[in-house]
Amino acid sequence: MGIIISSFPGCGKEYLMNTHGGKAKMIDAVNEYGHVGQPTGDDGEYDYDLFVDAVMNDIGKYDIVFIPIGDEYLNTFNERNIDYDIFYPSKERRGEFIENFVRKRMKPAGIRILDRDFDKMVDKIDNIEVENCYKHQLKGQGQFIGNDPSIMSYINSLENDKRS
């Protein structure tokens, strides 16, 4: 049984996927699950429980499953009291993250949105107050998911278990 991680953009999901290949999976709700479920009414809302069910199926196959950070997804995990971790930067790292987005050649419109909303996004995560959400604020420059001590410890413990 693996862990479920949601993260702020630019926190290193892709790096971890590249360095720990078959152990982690990034779920793209739109591409993998179409529109996540069937519309539940005229307002165009979707059944996010179907997405959560798919994640719970995948968590048995992977050590780490990355999920979107959108409110709709996280609220469904919260309603079902399913544990997940969130990784996100401190507000002081805004400049570093914006520089990284520029280096990655993210589209300028996306960079502007992240630049404009960075502090609001961090505040929103800081204000999550549910027992099944474990927040990890990445405070140090250069600290990302792929070099975070708690994640590295988790991955190392899995490797040691497989050797035993």
HELIX and SHEET records of a PDB file:
HELIX    1   1 LYS A   13  THR A   19  1                                   7    
HELIX    2   2 GLY A   21  LYS A   23  5                                   3    
HELIX    3   3 ALA A   29  TYR A   33  1                                   5    
HELIX    4   4 TYR A   48  ASP A   58  1                                  11    
HELIX    5   5 ASP A   71  GLU A   79  1                                   9    
HELIX    6   6 LYS A   91  ARG A   93  5                                   3    
HELIX    7   7 ARG A   94  ARG A  103  1                                  10    
HELIX    8   8 PRO A  108  ASP A  126  1                                  19    
HELIX    9   9 ILE A  145  ASN A  147  5                                   3    
HELIX   10  10 PRO A  149  ARG A  163  1                                  15    
SHEET    1   A 5 ALA A  24  MET A  26  0                                        
SHEET    2   A 5 ILE A  64  ILE A  67  1                                        
SHEET    3   A 5 ILE A   3  SER A   7  1                                        
SHEET    4   A 5 TYR A  84  PRO A  89  1                                        
SHEET    5   A 5 CYS A 133  LEU A 138  1                                        
END                                                                             
